[in-house]
Amino acid sequence: MWPKCLAEARWPVPLAPYDRPNPISIAMVASIPDSANPEQAPEAGLHPEEKPSPVALVTGASRGIGRAIALELGRCGATVVVNYSSSPEAAESVVAEITAAGGRAWSVQADVADEEQAEAMVKSVLEREARLDVLVNNAGITRDGLLMRMKTHDWRQVLDLNLTGVFLCTRAVSRSMLKARHGRIINITSVVALMGNPGQANYSAAKAGVIGLTRSSAAEFASRGITVNAVAPGFIDTAMTRDLNQEPILAAIPLGRMGQPEEVAGAVRFLAFDPAAAYITGQVLQVDGGMVMR
């Protein structure tokens, strides 16, 4: 039996019919059954447990928010591909935790800011799994500093990974998702894309670009049943934020506390697998304790 979050992922609104009977064209468990096609409609007796598990690729999944997302999707029954750049031990610990809980996962090394590596990573997933249903673009870095003192290298490094990496991975998965006429892409942005932040001109610009990329790709892919959304975390309790002076940060958060990685992961799980999310695309879901209210 599927875990509850996938076993109940059925919805009576039809998608466009699948036009190729190849493995890539099989709908993910969380997809909307096509009532116009009797072979895929619920009346045909197709049960969730008869479908292959959806495959989710999470970039930057060896630690922090990415780790929490990978674990959450694994808990929901997805086959999780754990991408990492330079931390194989941390990535393997995520894989081990998913498999120990009865799930299926494996890791893949790639610098998603590198075009060849991003393409090769997606190709390896499709060759091994014959499908790719969910992409979570999470990989990112910070190189903070006041704009007047910021080195061009630090600007480019952040833009290359945090924005260009999202573009490269999205482009790489788009081919298979367009053929399958289904897919869910979730991009991790940040509230600083909406409000700015002193000392983070590069990070803010990259994350704002992710929002623009999210909305443009959502408009391009919608006719093929692919949704593209962004999740914008606020201040989340991870290794990146634990050394910050938390007093002024907490004073700016109406809920009065830092968020947890698992709360961001829950938002991603909703967009990836919940049938209600099938009618949501081009949106930014803020997980920030009310820090940015618009």
C-alpha positions as CSV (number, residue, x, y, z in Angstrom):
1,M,0.0,0.0,0.0
2,W,1.1,3.5,-0.7
3,P,1.6,5.9,2.2
4,K,-1.5,7.9,2.9
5,C,-0.2,11.1,1.1
6,L,0.1,9.2,-2.2
7,A,-2.6,6.6,-1.8
8,E,-5.2,9.4,-1.6
9,A,-3.7,11.5,-4.4
10,R,-6.5,11.0,-6.9
11,W,-8.7,13.8,-8.4
12,P,-11.6,13.6,-10.8
13,V,-10.5,16.5,-13.1
14,P,-9.0,15.2,-16.4
15,L,-5.6,16.1,-17.8
16,A,-4.8,16.1,-21.4
17,P,-4.5,12.4,-22.6
18,Y,-1.1,10.8,-22.7
19,D,0.0,10.5,-26.3
20,R,2.8,7.9,-26.1
21,P,2.6,4.5,-24.4
22,N,6.3,4.6,-23.3
23,P,7.6,4.4,-19.7
24,I,8.1,8.1,-19.6
25,S,4.4,8.7,-20.3
26,I,3.1,6.9,-17.3
27,A,1.4,9.3,-15.0
28,M,2.8,9.8,-11.5
29,V,0.9,8.4,-8.6
30,A,-0.1,11.9,-7.6
31,S,-1.3,12.8,-11.1
32,I,-4.9,13.5,-12.1
33,P,-6.5,10.5,-13.8
34,D,-7.7,11.2,-17.3
35,S,-11.5,10.5,-17.2
36,A,-11.6,10.9,-21.0
37,N,-9.4,7.8,-21.3
38,P,-11.1,4.7,-20.0
39,E,-7.8,2.9,-19.6
40,Q,-6.7,5.6,-17.1
41,A,-10.0,6.5,-15.5
42,P,-10.8,5.3,-12.0
43,E,-13.7,3.2,-13.4
44,A,-11.2,1.0,-15.2
45,G,-10.1,-0.4,-11.9
46,L,-6.7,1.2,-11.8
47,H,-5.6,1.4,-8.2
48,P,-2.8,3.5,-6.7
49,E,-0.8,0.5,-5.6
50,E,-0.7,-0.7,-9.3
51,K,1.2,2.5,-10.4
52,P,4.9,2.8,-10.2
53,S,6.2,5.2,-7.5
54,P,6.9,8.8,-8.7
55,V,10.5,9.8,-9.1
56,A,11.6,13.0,-7.5
57,L,15.0,14.7,-8.0
58,V,16.0,17.1,-5.2
59,T,19.1,19.3,-5.9
60,G,21.3,20.3,-2.9
61,A,19.6,17.6,-0.8
62,S,22.5,16.5,1.4
63,R,21.8,19.0,4.2
64,G,19.4,21.6,5.6
65,I,16.2,22.3,3.8
66,G,17.1,20.0,0.9
67,R,17.6,17.1,3.3
68,A,14.3,17.7,4.9
69,I,12.6,17.8,1.5
70,A,14.2,14.6,0.4
71,L,13.2,12.8,3.6
72,E,9.6,14.1,3.3
73,L,9.2,13.0,-0.3
74,G,10.7,9.6,0.6
75,R,8.2,9.3,3.4
76,C,5.4,9.8,0.9
77,G,6.6,6.9,-1.2
78,A,8.5,8.6,-3.9
79,T,11.8,7.3,-5.3
80,V,14.1,10.1,-4.3
81,V,17.3,11.1,-6.2
82,V,19.5,13.0,-3.8
83,N,21.7,15.4,-5.6
84,Y,24.9,16.7,-3.9
85,S,27.9,18.7,-5.1
86,S,30.7,18.0,-2.6
87,S,29.3,16.1,0.4
88,P,29.0,12.4,-0.5
89,E,28.8,11.2,3.1
90,A,26.0,13.6,3.9
91,A,24.1,12.6,0.8
92,E,24.5,8.9,1.6
93,S,23.2,9.5,5.1
94,V,20.0,10.9,3.5
95,V,19.7,7.9,1.2
96,A,20.3,5.5,4.2
97,E,17.6,7.2,6.3
98,I,15.0,7.0,3.4
99,T,15.8,3.3,2.7
100,A,15.8,2.4,6.4
101,A,12.3,3.7,6.6
102,G,11.3,1.4,3.7
103,G,11.7,3.9,0.9
104,R,13.9,4.0,-2.2
105,A,16.6,6.5,-2.8
106,W,20.0,7.0,-4.4
107,S,22.4,9.8,-4.8
108,V,24.0,11.6,-7.7
109,Q,26.9,14.0,-7.7
110,A,26.6,17.1,-9.9
111,D,27.3,20.8,-9.9
112,V,24.0,22.1,-11.2
113,A,25.6,25.4,-12.2
114,D,27.5,23.4,-14.8
115,E,25.5,22.8,-18.0
116,E,27.1,19.5,-18.9
117,Q,26.8,18.1,-15.3
118,A,23.2,19.2,-15.0
119,E,22.3,17.5,-18.3
120,A,24.2,14.4,-17.4
121,M,22.4,14.2,-14.0
122,V,19.0,14.3,-15.5
123,K,20.0,11.8,-18.2
124,S,21.2,9.4,-15.6
125,V,17.9,9.6,-13.7
126,L,15.9,9.0,-16.9
127,E,18.1,6.1,-17.9
128,R,17.8,4.4,-14.5
129,E,14.2,5.2,-13.6
130,A,12.6,5.7,-17.1
131,R,10.7,8.7,-15.7
132,L,11.1,11.9,-13.7
133,D,7.9,13.3,-12.1
134,V,9.1,15.9,-9.7
135,L,12.0,18.4,-9.7
136,V,12.9,20.4,-6.6
137,N,15.4,23.1,-7.4
138,N,16.9,23.6,-4.0
139,A,20.7,23.9,-4.4
140,G,22.0,27.3,-3.4
141,I,24.8,29.2,-1.7
142,T,25.4,32.6,0.0
143,R,28.4,34.9,-0.5
144,D,27.3,37.8,1.6
145,G,28.8,41.3,1.6
146,L,27.9,44.9,1.1
147,L,27.4,45.7,-2.5
148,M,30.1,48.4,-2.7
149,R,32.7,45.8,-1.5
150,M,31.3,42.7,-3.2
151,K,33.7,40.9,-5.5
152,T,32.5,40.2,-9.0
153,H,33.4,36.5,-8.4
154,D,31.1,36.3,-5.4
155,W,28.3,37.9,-7.4
156,R,28.7,35.5,-10.3
157,Q,29.1,32.4,-8.2
158,V,25.8,33.1,-6.4
159,L,23.9,33.9,-9.6
160,D,25.4,30.9,-11.4
161,L,24.2,28.3,-8.8
162,N,21.1,30.0,-7.4
163,L,19.6,31.1,-10.7
164,T,21.4,29.6,-13.7
165,G,21.3,26.2,-12.0
166,V,17.6,26.4,-11.7
167,F,17.3,27.2,-15.4
168,L,19.7,24.4,-16.4
169,C,17.8,21.7,-14.4
170,T,14.4,23.0,-15.4
171,R,15.4,22.9,-19.1
172,A,16.9,19.4,-18.7
173,V,13.8,17.9,-17.2
174,S,11.3,19.8,-19.5
175,R,11.8,17.4,-22.4
176,S,10.6,14.3,-20.6
177,M,7.9,16.1,-18.7
178,L,6.5,17.6,-21.9
179,K,6.4,14.2,-23.5
180,A,4.7,12.7,-20.5
181,R,2.3,15.7,-20.3
182,H,2.8,15.8,-16.6
183,G,5.3,17.0,-14.0
184,R,5.7,19.2,-11.0
185,I,8.6,21.6,-10.6
186,I,9.2,23.4,-7.3
187,N,11.8,26.1,-7.0
188,I,13.1,27.2,-3.7
189,T,13.4,30.9,-3.6
190,S,13.5,33.2,-0.5
191,V,11.6,36.0,1.2
192,V,14.6,38.2,0.5
193,A,13.6,38.1,-3.2
194,L,10.5,40.0,-2.1
195,M,11.9,42.4,0.5
196,G,15.7,42.7,-0.2
197,N,18.3,42.4,2.5
198,P,21.4,44.5,3.2
199,G,24.5,42.5,2.4
200,Q,22.8,40.1,0.1
201,A,22.4,41.9,-3.2
202,N,23.7,38.8,-5.1
203,Y,21.5,36.4,-3.2
204,S,18.4,38.6,-3.4
205,A,18.9,39.2,-7.1
206,A,19.3,35.5,-7.8
207,K,16.2,34.5,-5.8
208,A,14.1,37.3,-7.4
209,G,15.2,35.9,-10.7
210,V,14.0,32.4,-9.6
211,I,10.5,33.9,-9.1
212,G,10.5,35.4,-12.6
213,L,11.8,32.1,-14.1
214,T,9.1,30.2,-12.2
215,R,6.3,32.3,-13.6
216,S,7.6,32.3,-17.1
217,S,8.2,28.6,-17.2
218,A,4.8,28.0,-15.6
219,A,3.2,29.9,-18.5
220,E,5.1,27.9,-21.1
221,F,4.5,24.5,-19.6
222,A,0.9,24.8,-18.4
223,S,-0.7,23.5,-21.6
224,R,1.1,20.2,-21.1
225,G,-0.1,19.7,-17.6
226,I,3.1,20.7,-15.9
227,T,2.9,23.0,-12.9
228,V,5.8,25.2,-11.8
229,N,5.7,26.9,-8.4
230,A,8.1,28.4,-5.9
231,V,8.4,28.2,-2.1
232,A,9.9,31.2,-0.4
233,P,11.2,30.3,3.1
234,G,11.9,33.0,5.7
235,F,14.4,32.5,8.4
236,I,14.7,28.7,8.9
237,D,16.6,27.0,11.7
238,T,19.5,25.6,9.7
239,A,23.3,25.7,9.9
240,M,23.2,28.8,7.7
241,T,21.2,30.8,10.2
242,R,22.3,29.6,13.6
243,D,25.2,32.0,13.9
244,L,23.0,35.0,13.2
245,N,21.9,37.5,15.8
246,Q,18.4,36.1,16.3
247,E,16.9,38.8,18.5
248,P,16.2,41.4,15.7
249,I,15.1,38.6,13.4
250,L,12.6,37.2,15.8
251,A,11.2,40.7,16.5
252,A,10.4,41.0,12.7
253,I,8.5,37.6,12.6
254,P,4.9,37.8,13.7
255,L,4.9,34.2,14.8
256,G,7.9,35.0,17.0
257,R,10.1,32.0,16.1
258,M,12.4,30.6,13.4
259,G,10.9,28.1,10.9
260,Q,11.8,24.5,10.8
261,P,13.1,22.7,7.6
262,E,10.3,20.2,7.9
263,E,7.8,23.0,7.6
264,V,9.3,24.0,4.2
265,A,9.4,20.4,3.2
266,G,5.7,20.1,4.0
267,A,4.9,22.9,1.6
268,V,7.0,21.2,-1.1
269,R,5.2,17.9,-0.5
270,F,1.9,19.7,-1.0
271,L,2.9,21.2,-4.3
272,A,4.5,17.9,-5.4
273,F,1.9,15.4,-4.5
274,D,-1.4,16.8,-3.2
275,P,-4.1,16.6,-5.8
276,A,-5.4,20.0,-4.8
277,A,-2.1,21.5,-6.0
278,A,-2.8,20.3,-9.6
279,Y,-4.6,23.6,-10.2
280,I,-1.9,25.8,-8.7
281,T,0.9,27.1,-11.0
282,G,3.1,30.1,-11.3
283,Q,2.7,30.9,-7.6
284,V,5.0,31.7,-4.7
285,L,4.2,30.1,-1.4
286,Q,5.8,31.9,1.5
287,V,6.8,29.9,4.6
288,D,8.0,32.8,6.7
289,G,6.0,33.1,9.9
290,G,4.2,36.1,8.5
291,M,7.5,38.1,8.0
292,V,6.5,39.3,4.5
293,M,2.7,40.0,4.2
294,R,1.5,41.1,0.8
